[in-house]
């Protein structure tokens, strides 16, 4: 069975990727009327909104947002519903020409000038910082209709996700935080009393897993845990390396306090966001929240924003990945220390391999990151990263909220009020909300446009 599936997958891979690439972006509806702009905007796979019942035969596209064989079906339906609502909002913004979006592509993660061309950030910079005189002579940056919805929903999610998930999973959060602080307290007292043996020699695993009676925990309790000092050491080493990085690389223009800020904000949001992943399989990062606050604190400094945004996103993102591995290892009964060694070695090797691959790619792949790159090395996520650094870093949220897009900031208020509404429903009328409706997933997937669209979720 394995070899039949493997062989079939190997052979089929060549069809959408090399022999008949239309199978990947199967925009058959636009073939009916190739010159119909409205049809392409609504149904198009690549630059439209992807409303297409049969959008692809490529497994890479089908699993572009989520793997339907892994995530429960109710989660996929919540995703589809969230994307569906955003679809109608984007259509309304675009065809009402709100903030001149009607002159731009409907679904793009790029930023544009007031003439509809791509925004060139070097036109408004002097020594890496915003030059207001150049900015006034050049242009303000403009978002597509989809990007306006994406960022508004980001702002809505953070207050909603923190409040609602904290209320919903309060017992788990309370247990986790009390366990963390008790470990901190024990370690601090051991260091204070000079009992370093207690710090550097791990305790028996029963201290945590003996509290549970399920078969997996009983079997895993036979393995020794990773001692706490290993995690503390990683935290300290990572902080030192981050500080050295921003000090040795002056072009980053990043203050050291920014590193500690990103660690602190992740400390607040880490458990609620990890719980969202553990319950639904959906991952959400702090990248937009970090870039918003840094944009206020360091206006005009796009490079510092990118540096702190990358750090802020990866702290909770890698924590999610780490816990996912731990969860699989728990059910597969892999020794805890063996898993930890594998993770640390893998991270160390991957850092050098990734850096080498990126440098080689940028030097050897023609038109790397160009939107029309023939091998599809279009760097969609990196373009989003760049656009955010320009709008929220170089231009700054003050200009965005006060002039360019003043309605965006109401996303925070809406998220706060909607969180209170669902908390009230869970408390006073829990039976009125379907068990299969997960509002956090619904809101997270209102964000999944620019550049992807409905064609990435309909096959799932």
Secondary structure per residue as TSV (DSSP state, phi and psi in degrees):
chain	resnum	aa	ss	phi	psi
A	1	X	-	360.0	-43.2
A	2	X	H	-61.4	-47.4
A	3	X	H	-69.6	-32.6
A	4	X	H	-63.9	-46.8
A	5	X	H	-64.1	-44.8
A	6	X	H	-60.6	-45.9
A	7	X	H	-64.0	-42.2
A	8	X	H	-63.3	-43.8
A	9	X	H	-63.5	-41.0
A	10	X	H	-62.7	-45.1
A	11	X	H	-68.9	-43.9
A	12	X	H	-66.8	-28.8
A	13	X	H	-53.2	-35.2
A	14	X	H	-71.8	-23.7
A	15	X	I	-66.4	-60.0
A	16	X	I	-74.2	-25.7
A	17	X	I	-88.2	-26.3
A	18	X	I	-132.9	-44.9
A	19	X	I	-82.3	-43.4
A	20	X	-	-142.2	82.5
A	21	X	G	-68.2	-14.0
A	22	X	G	-64.5	-17.8
A	23	X	G	-67.1	-24.4
A	24	X	T	-74.7	-56.4
A	25	X	S	-107.1	83.7
A	26	X	-	-87.2	70.3
A	27	X	-	-85.1	59.4
A	28	X	H	-64.9	-26.4
A	29	X	H	-68.9	-34.9
A	30	X	H	-73.5	-20.2
A	31	X	H	-67.9	-25.7
A	32	X	H	-63.0	-41.5
A	33	X	T	-138.9	83.4
A	34	X	T	-61.0	-24.8
A	35	X	T	-97.5	6.3
A	36	X	-	-85.9	105.0
A	37	X	H	-63.9	-46.0
A	38	X	H	-62.5	-38.5
A	39	X	H	-63.4	-42.5
A	40	X	H	-66.9	-38.4
A	41	X	H	-65.8	-36.5
A	42	X	H	-83.0	-43.1
A	43	X	H	-106.1	-13.1
A	44	X	-	-62.1	141.5
A	45	X	S	-81.4	-35.9
A	46	X	S	-93.2	-41.6
A	47	X	S	-124.0	-0.1
A	48	X	S	-101.0	-160.0
A	49	X	-	-98.0	-2.8
A	50	X	-	73.4	25.3
A	51	X	-	-78.4	86.7
A	52	X	-	-144.3	120.0
A	53	X	T	-67.2	-25.1
A	54	X	T	-130.0	79.1
A	55	X	-	-88.4	-16.3
A	56	X	-	-163.5	157.7
A	57	X	-	-124.4	19.5
A	58	X	-	-106.6	121.1
A	59	X	H	-63.2	-27.5
A	60	X	H	-63.8	-35.2
A	61	X	H	-77.7	-41.8
A	62	X	H	-58.2	-38.5
A	63	X	T	-100.1	19.1
A	64	X	S	-62.8	-34.9
A	65	X	S	-102.3	-46.3
A	66	X	-	-152.2	149.1
A	67	X	-	-88.9	110.8
A	68	X	T	-67.5	-14.4
A	69	X	T	-83.6	-11.4
A	70	X	T	-108.4	-46.5
A	71	X	S	-82.8	138.5
A	72	X	-	-57.3	148.7
A	73	X	H	-61.6	-35.8
A	74	X	H	-63.6	-32.2
A	75	X	H	-67.3	-44.0
A	76	X	H	-59.7	-39.3
A	77	X	H	-68.3	-36.3
A	78	X	H	-63.8	-39.2
A	79	X	H	-61.2	-47.8
A	80	X	H	-61.3	-40.7
A	81	X	H	-65.0	-41.1
A	82	X	H	-64.0	-45.0
A	83	X	H	-63.5	-36.1
A	84	X	H	-63.7	-42.1
A	85	X	H	-65.2	-44.1
A	86	X	H	-60.1	-35.8
A	87	X	H	-53.2	-49.1
A	88	X	H	-69.4	-34.9
A	89	X	H	-66.4	-43.7
A	90	X	H	-62.2	-44.0
A	91	X	H	-58.4	-44.3
A	92	X	H	-63.2	-42.5
A	93	X	H	-65.7	-42.9
A	94	X	H	-68.5	-49.9
A	95	X	H	-80.5	-8.3
A	96	X	T	-91.9	-3.1
A	97	X	T	57.8	38.2
A	98	X	G	-64.6	126.8
A	99	X	G	53.9	37.8
A	100	X	G	63.3	23.1
A	101	X	G	-66.1	-23.1
A	102	X	G	-65.4	-15.5
A	103	X	G	-92.6	-1.9
A	104	X	S	-117.4	167.1
A	105	X	-	-57.9	143.4
A	106	X	S	-70.6	-32.3
A	107	X	S	-134.7	83.9
A	108	X	-	-139.6	146.2
A	109	X	S	-98.1	7.2
A	110	X	S	-83.4	168.4
A	111	X	-	-116.1	150.8
A	112	X	B	-129.3	159.0
A	113	X	-	-86.4	178.3
A	114	X	T	-73.8	1.4
A	115	X	T	-108.9	5.6
A	116	X	S	83.5	6.5
A	117	X	S	-92.8	166.6
A	118	X	B	-66.1	136.4
A	119	X	-	-74.0	124.2
A	120	X	-	-102.7	107.6
A	121	X	G	-66.4	-28.0
A	122	X	G	-65.3	-16.3
A	123	X	G	-71.8	-16.6
A	124	X	G	-120.0	12.3
A	125	X	E	-112.1	148.6
A	126	X	E	-135.0	119.3
A	127	X	T	55.7	37.4
A	128	X	T	81.4	-0.8
A	129	X	E	-119.1	157.7
A	130	X	E	-63.1	130.3
A	131	X	-	-106.8	108.7
A	132	X	H	-60.6	-35.6
A	133	X	H	-64.5	-44.5
A	134	X	H	-64.1	-39.6
A	135	X	H	-61.0	-43.4
A	136	X	H	-66.1	-32.4
A	137	X	H	-80.3	-24.9
A	138	X	S	-91.2	-88.8
A	139	X	-	-174.9	154.2
A	140	X	-	-76.0	154.7
A	141	X	-	-85.7	141.7
A	142	X	B	-124.1	140.9
A	143	X	-	-94.5	153.7
A	144	X	-	-73.5	167.8
A	145	X	H	-59.6	-41.3
A	146	X	H	-64.6	-40.3
A	147	X	H	-67.6	-33.4
A	148	X	H	-62.3	-44.1
A	149	X	H	-65.8	-42.4
A	150	X	H	-57.9	-50.6
A	151	X	H	-72.2	-33.8
A	152	X	H	-62.7	-40.3
A	153	X	H	-71.7	-33.1
A	154	X	H	-56.7	-48.3
A	155	X	H	-64.9	-30.5
A	156	X	H	-73.2	-34.7
A	157	X	H	-68.5	-41.7
A	158	X	H	-59.0	-51.3
A	159	X	H	-66.5	-36.5
A	160	X	H	-65.1	-51.5
A	161	X	H	-61.3	-41.0
A	162	X	H	-67.7	-49.3
A	163	X	H	-69.4	-50.0
A	164	X	H	-67.5	-46.4
A	165	X	H	-69.5	-32.5
A	166	X	H	-65.1	-40.3
A	167	X	H	-69.4	-46.7
A	168	X	H	-62.9	-39.4
A	169	X	T	-111.4	30.8
A	170	X	H	-59.3	-40.4
A	171	X	H	-61.4	-41.9
A	172	X	H	-67.1	-43.4
A	173	X	H	-63.7	-42.2
A	174	X	H	-61.4	-43.9
A	175	X	H	-64.0	-45.4
A	176	X	H	-64.6	-45.9
A	177	X	H	-67.4	-39.1
A	178	X	H	-64.7	-36.6
A	179	X	H	-66.5	-42.2
A	180	X	H	-62.1	-48.7
A	181	X	H	-67.9	-34.0
A	182	X	H	-65.9	-36.8
A	183	X	H	-65.3	-44.5
A	184	X	H	-57.5	-45.0
A	185	X	H	-63.7	-44.7
A	186	X	H	-62.8	-43.1
A	187	X	H	-65.1	-44.8
A	188	X	H	-62.2	-43.4
A	189	X	H	-65.6	-36.6
A	190	X	H	-65.9	-41.7
A	191	X	H	-66.2	-41.8
A	192	X	H	-62.6	-37.7
A	193	X	T	-86.4	-2.6
A	194	X	T	81.0	11.8
A	195	X	-	-89.0	72.2
A	196	X	H	-71.1	-19.4
A	197	X	H	-62.1	-38.5
A	198	X	H	-67.0	-31.7
A	199	X	H	-76.3	-45.3
A	200	X	H	-95.0	-6.9
A	201	X	S	-111.2	124.5
A	202	X	-	-66.4	150.1
A	203	X	-	-82.4	166.3
A	204	X	-	-68.8	144.0
A	205	X	T	-63.3	-18.5
A	206	X	H	-61.2	-20.2
A	207	X	H	-60.2	-23.8
A	208	X	H	-114.6	-51.0
A	209	X	H	-80.4	-15.4
A	210	X	T	-69.0	-13.1
A	211	X	T	-76.0	-12.0
A	212	X	-	-112.8	144.7
A	213	X	-	-103.6	0.2
A	214	X	S	-71.9	154.8
A	215	X	H	-59.0	-38.6
A	216	X	H	-62.3	-46.0
A	217	X	H	-65.4	-38.3
A	218	X	H	-62.2	-43.6
A	219	X	H	-70.0	-40.8
A	220	X	H	-69.0	-23.2
A	221	X	T	-67.5	-11.3
A	222	X	T	-76.8	-19.1
A	223	X	S	-89.5	148.3
A	224	X	-	-74.2	142.1
A	225	X	-	-80.6	164.0
A	226	X	-	-75.5	127.3
A	227	X	-	-64.4	150.4
A	228	X	H	-61.7	-31.1
A	229	X	H	-63.4	-24.6
A	230	X	H	-63.1	-42.3
A	231	X	H	-71.3	-39.6
A	232	X	H	-62.5	-39.3
A	233	X	H	-63.6	-42.2
A	234	X	H	-62.2	-41.3
A	235	X	H	-61.1	-47.4
A	236	X	H	-66.0	-46.0
A	237	X	H	-62.2	-42.6
A	238	X	H	-63.5	-41.9
A	239	X	H	-63.5	-43.3
A	240	X	H	-62.5	-45.2
A	241	X	H	-63.8	-38.3
A	242	X	H	-65.0	-41.8
A	243	X	H	-65.2	-44.6
A	244	X	H	-59.4	-40.8
A	245	X	H	-58.7	-50.8
A	246	X	H	-73.3	-22.9
A	247	X	H	-81.9	-41.3
A	248	X	H	-76.4	-29.2
A	249	X	-	-104.4	84.8
A	250	X	G	-64.9	-23.1
A	251	X	G	-63.2	-17.1
A	252	X	G	-68.2	-26.6
A	253	X	-	51.2	36.2
A	254	X	-	-108.1	123.0
A	255	X	-	-74.4	151.0
A	256	X	H	-64.3	-33.4
A	257	X	H	-61.0	-26.6
A	258	X	H	-63.1	-33.8
A	259	X	H	-64.0	-46.3
A	260	X	H	-68.8	-30.3
A	261	X	H	-63.6	-45.4
A	262	X	H	-65.3	-37.2
A	263	X	H	-64.1	-42.8
A	264	X	H	-64.2	-44.2
A	265	X	H	-69.2	-31.9
A	266	X	H	-69.0	-33.1
A	267	X	H	-60.6	-34.4
A	268	X	H	-75.1	-43.5
A	269	X	H	-93.6	-10.6
A	270	X	H	-59.7	-50.7
A	271	X	H	-67.1	-46.4
A	272	X	H	-59.0	-39.3
A	273	X	H	-72.7	-37.1
A	274	X	H	-66.0	-35.0
A	275	X	H	-65.7	-37.3
A	276	X	H	-59.4	-42.8
A	277	X	H	-65.8	-42.9
A	278	X	H	-68.4	-31.1
A	279	X	H	-86.9	-37.2
A	280	X	H	-114.8	-16.9
A	281	X	S	81.5	10.3
A	282	X	-	-108.2	132.1
A	283	X	-	-105.4	137.5
A	284	X	-	-134.8	132.8
A	285	X	-	-105.2	169.3
A	286	X	S	-98.0	14.8
A	287	X	H	-58.0	-44.3
A	288	X	H	-72.3	-39.0
A	289	X	H	-64.6	-42.7
A	290	X	H	-63.3	-45.7
A	291	X	H	-66.6	-30.4
A	292	X	H	-67.4	-48.1
A	293	X	H	-67.3	-42.6
A	294	X	H	-65.0	-35.3
A	295	X	H	-60.7	-37.4
A	296	X	H	-71.3	-42.1
A	297	X	H	-74.0	-35.1
A	298	X	T	-127.1	67.8
A	299	X	T	-63.3	139.0
A	300	X	T	83.5	0.7
A	301	X	-	-111.9	86.5
A	302	X	H	-71.4	-33.2
A	303	X	H	-69.2	-42.2
A	304	X	H	-63.5	-38.0
A	305	X	H	-61.8	-43.7
A	306	X	H	-63.3	-40.3
A	307	X	H	-62.8	-49.9
A	308	X	H	-73.8	-31.8
A	309	X	H	-64.4	-43.2
A	310	X	H	-62.2	-43.4
A	311	X	H	-66.1	-45.3
A	312	X	H	-62.2	-37.0
A	313	X	H	-72.6	-41.5
A	314	X	H	-75.3	-22.5
A	315	X	H	-62.4	-54.0
A	316	X	H	-76.8	-30.9
A	317	X	H	-64.2	-44.7
A	318	X	H	-72.7	-29.4
A	319	X	H	-62.8	-41.5
A	320	X	H	-59.1	-45.7
A	321	X	H	-63.7	-41.3
A	322	X	H	-62.0	-47.2
A	323	X	H	-67.5	-34.1
A	324	X	H	-61.4	-43.0
A	325	X	H	-62.7	-42.0
A	326	X	H	-61.2	-38.9
A	327	X	H	-66.7	-45.2
A	328	X	H	-62.2	-43.1
A	329	X	H	-63.3	-33.8
A	330	X	H	-62.5	-45.4
A	331	X	H	-79.6	-24.7
A	332	X	H	-89.1	-3.7
A	333	X	T	57.5	47.9
A	334	X	-	-88.1	132.9
A	335	X	-	-53.7	135.9
A	336	X	H	-60.6	-44.5
A	337	X	H	-69.2	-35.1
A	338	X	H	-63.7	-41.7
A	339	X	H	-62.8	-44.6
A	340	X	H	-61.1	-43.6
A	341	X	H	-61.0	-43.3
A	342	X	H	-61.5	-40.7
A	343	X	H	-66.0	-45.1
A	344	X	H	-66.3	-44.7
A	345	X	H	-62.8	-42.8
A	346	X	H	-61.4	-43.4
A	347	X	H	-62.6	-43.9
A	348	X	H	-62.5	-47.5
A	349	X	H	-66.4	-43.2
A	350	X	H	-62.3	-34.7
A	351	X	H	-59.1	-43.4
A	352	X	H	-76.2	-39.8
A	353	X	H	-63.4	-44.8
A	354	X	H	-63.3	-44.2
A	355	X	H	-61.7	-41.5
A	356	X	H	-65.2	-42.6
A	357	X	H	-64.4	-43.1
A	358	X	H	-62.7	-46.5
A	359	X	H	-63.7	-40.8
A	360	X	H	-64.6	-42.8
A	361	X	H	-62.6	-45.8
A	362	X	H	-64.7	-27.8
A	363	X	H	-89.1	-23.9
A	364	X	H	-118.8	-19.6
A	365	X	S	-90.8	120.6
A	366	X	T	-67.4	135.9
A	367	X	T	57.9	35.3
A	368	X	T	-54.2	129.9
A	369	X	T	74.5	4.4
A	370	X	-	-74.4	143.4
A	371	X	T	-63.9	-22.4
A	372	X	T	-107.6	21.6
A	373	X	-	-57.9	129.6
A	374	X	T	-68.9	-26.9
A	375	X	T	-93.3	9.3
A	376	X	-	71.1	23.0
A	377	X	-	-79.7	68.9
A	378	X	-	-93.3	-11.1
A	379	X	-	58.0	54.5
A	380	X	H	-60.8	-46.1
A	381	X	H	-66.3	-37.0
A	382	X	H	-68.8	-32.2
A	383	X	H	-66.7	-38.4
A	384	X	H	-61.5	-42.9
A	385	X	H	-61.0	-45.0
A	386	X	H	-64.0	-47.1
A	387	X	H	-59.2	-41.4
A	388	X	H	-65.4	-39.0
A	389	X	I	-65.0	-33.4
A	390	X	I	-72.8	-52.2
A	391	X	I	-70.2	-46.2
A	392	X	I	-94.7	-17.8
A	393	X	I	-99.9	-61.0
A	394	X	I	-70.0	-52.5
A	395	X	I	-76.2	-45.2
A	396	X	I	94.8	144.9
A	397	X	H	-63.7	-25.8
A	398	X	H	-62.0	-46.4
A	399	X	H	-67.8	-36.9
A	400	X	I	-65.6	-51.2
A	401	X	I	-73.7	-31.0
A	402	X	I	-86.2	-24.7
A	403	X	I	-130.3	-55.6
A	404	X	I	-70.3	-55.9
A	405	X	-	-133.7	73.7
A	406	X	T	-66.9	-23.0
A	407	X	T	-78.6	-16.4
A	408	X	T	-58.8	-39.0
A	409	X	T	-64.5	-18.8
A	410	X	H	-71.9	-9.6
A	411	X	H	-58.7	-37.5
A	412	X	H	-62.2	-45.9
A	413	X	H	-64.9	-43.2
A	414	X	H	-62.2	-44.1
A	415	X	H	-61.3	-40.7
A	416	X	H	-63.6	-45.3
A	417	X	H	-69.0	-40.0
A	418	X	H	-65.6	-36.6
A	419	X	H	-61.6	-45.1
A	420	X	H	-60.9	-38.9
A	421	X	H	-61.6	-48.4
A	422	X	H	-72.1	-31.3
A	423	X	H	-63.6	-42.0
A	424	X	H	-64.1	-39.6
A	425	X	H	-63.7	-45.6
A	426	X	H	-63.8	-31.9
A	427	X	H	-83.3	-43.1
A	428	X	H	-107.2	-22.8
A	429	X	-	-143.5	59.2
A	430	X	G	-62.8	-27.8
A	431	X	G	-74.4	-14.6
A	432	X	G	-79.1	-13.1
A	433	X	S	-106.2	124.1
A	434	X	-	-57.6	143.1
A	435	X	T	-62.0	-29.8
A	436	X	T	-88.8	3.7
A	437	X	-	-95.5	120.1
A	438	X	-	-117.2	98.0
A	439	X	H	-61.0	-30.9
A	440	X	H	-63.3	-43.7
A	441	X	H	-65.9	-40.6
A	442	X	H	-56.4	-47.3
A	443	X	H	-72.2	-40.2
A	444	X	H	-56.2	-39.1
A	445	X	T	-90.2	0.6
A	446	X	T	-69.8	-16.7
A	447	X	S	-85.0	-17.1
A	448	X	-	-83.9	58.5
A	449	X	-	-126.2	178.5
A	450	X	S	54.8	79.7
A	451	X	S	-104.7	-9.7
A	452	X	-	-77.6	175.6
A	453	X	-	-159.6	-164.6
A	454	X	G	-61.9	-26.2
A	455	X	G	-66.4	-12.9
A	456	X	G	-91.4	-10.8
A	457	X	T	-116.0	-28.3
A	458	X	S	-58.9	-43.7
A	459	X	-	-61.8	-34.2
A	460	X	-	-65.2	360.0
